[in-house]
Structures are given as C-alpha cells and as structure tokens.
Amino acid sequence: MAVFEGTFASVAPYRFAIVIARFNDLVTEKLLGGCQDCLKRHGIDVNPEGTQVDYIWVPGSFEIPLVARQLALKGNYNAIICLGAVIRGHTPHFDYVAAEVSKG
C-alpha cells in the first residue's frame, strides 16, 4: 500500500485555530491530543502560550460552526480545526444536534 504524507514548506507564517467542544470532553480531549500530535509532527508549535495555535473552547458541538465562522471571517488563520463529539443516545437529541452541526 502506498503512503502519501505532506509537509509544510515553512511553518513559521502559518496560524491555526482549534475549536474544541467541552461537552463529551472524554472524547474531545483525545481528539485534541491526536490533533496536537499531528501538528507537532509537521513542525507546528502547539504550545498554548505560543503564537501558532489558538485554542477556543466552546460549550458543545452545537456552537462549533458559529465560532468557526466568526474566526474565518476575521481572516487571522490559515486553518481552523473543529473538534467535537455528538453521541447517539435514546432520545432524538443526537439527530437535532448532528443535523444542525452538519449544516453549519
């Protein structure tokens, strides 16, 4: 199997925003760790006190699209990474939240 991996030509000018949902943090903390690992492997400084990555915590996945849009409109970032988890339960809550987040 062929493996294709990319690298950033120069990581100095790139800025990232990571929007993370607090709800289901058992899952989103792991997603954040994987995201940070990937960015580190490409030479990005993921230190919260650094200048390349901003971390934005939101209450839940429902708020992610709104915040990501506001960040995109500012034009300060090369990429906005969104991390959230909507887990299916015994109520239709999953269907409502997942549909609206997908639309966003």
C-alpha positions as CSV (number, residue, x, y, z in Angstrom):
1,M,0.0,0.0,0.0
2,A,1.3,3.4,-0.9
3,V,1.6,6.0,1.8
4,F,1.5,9.7,0.9
5,E,2.5,12.3,3.5
6,G,2.8,16.0,3.1
7,T,4.9,18.6,4.9
8,F,4.6,22.3,5.4
9,A,7.2,24.1,3.3
10,S,7.7,26.7,6.0
11,V,5.7,26.6,9.3
12,A,6.7,30.0,10.6
13,P,3.9,32.0,9.0
14,Y,1.1,29.5,9.5
15,R,-1.6,30.2,12.2
16,F,-4.2,27.7,13.3
17,A,-7.3,27.9,15.5
18,I,-8.6,24.8,17.1
19,V,-12.2,24.9,18.2
20,I,-13.0,22.2,20.8
21,A,-16.3,21.3,22.4
22,R,-16.3,20.9,26.2
23,F,-19.3,18.6,26.2
24,N,-18.2,14.9,25.8
25,D,-14.7,16.0,26.9
26,L,-13.8,12.4,27.4
27,V,-13.8,12.1,23.6
28,T,-12.7,15.7,22.6
29,E,-9.6,15.6,24.9
30,K,-8.4,12.6,23.0
31,L,-9.3,14.2,19.6
32,L,-7.3,17.3,20.7
33,G,-4.3,15.1,21.7
34,G,-4.3,13.5,18.3
35,C,-4.6,16.8,16.6
36,Q,-1.7,18.3,18.5
37,D,0.4,15.2,17.7
38,C,-0.3,15.6,14.0
39,L,0.6,19.3,14.0
40,K,3.8,18.6,16.0
41,R,4.9,16.0,13.5
42,H,4.6,18.7,10.8
43,G,6.7,21.2,12.8
44,I,3.9,23.3,14.3
45,D,4.4,24.7,17.8
46,V,1.3,23.6,19.6
47,N,2.2,25.3,22.9
48,P,-0.8,27.2,24.2
49,E,1.5,30.1,25.0
50,G,2.9,30.0,21.5
51,T,2.0,32.1,18.5
52,Q,1.0,29.5,16.0
53,V,-2.1,27.8,17.6
54,D,-5.0,29.4,19.4
55,Y,-7.4,27.1,21.4
56,I,-11.0,28.1,21.6
57,W,-13.2,26.0,23.9
58,V,-17.0,26.1,23.3
59,P,-19.8,24.6,25.4
60,G,-20.7,21.9,22.9
61,S,-20.6,20.7,19.3
62,F,-23.7,22.9,18.5
63,E,-21.6,26.0,19.0
64,I,-18.6,25.0,16.9
65,P,-19.9,26.1,13.4
66,L,-20.8,29.6,14.7
67,V,-17.5,30.2,16.4
68,A,-15.5,28.7,13.4
69,R,-17.4,31.0,11.1
70,Q,-16.6,34.1,13.2
71,L,-12.9,33.1,13.3
72,A,-12.9,32.5,9.5
73,L,-14.4,35.9,8.9
74,K,-11.6,37.6,10.8
75,G,-9.0,36.1,8.4
76,N,-6.3,35.6,11.0
77,Y,-5.9,31.9,10.5
78,N,-4.6,29.6,7.7
79,A,-6.8,26.8,9.0
80,I,-9.5,26.3,11.6
81,I,-9.7,22.8,13.1
82,C,-13.0,21.8,14.7
83,L,-13.2,19.0,17.3
84,G,-16.5,17.8,18.8
85,A,-18.4,14.7,19.5
86,V,-22.1,14.0,19.3
87,I,-23.0,10.6,20.8
88,R,-26.3,8.9,19.9
89,G,-28.4,8.1,22.9
90,H,-32.0,7.0,23.5
91,T,-33.6,10.4,22.6
92,P,-33.8,12.4,19.3
93,H,-31.3,15.0,20.7
94,F,-28.5,13.4,18.7
95,D,-30.4,13.8,15.4
96,Y,-31.2,17.5,16.1
97,V,-27.6,18.4,17.2
98,A,-25.9,16.4,14.5
99,A,-28.1,17.8,11.7
100,E,-27.5,21.4,12.8
101,V,-23.8,21.0,13.3
102,S,-23.5,19.4,9.8
103,K,-25.4,22.3,8.3
104,G,-23.1,24.7,10.0
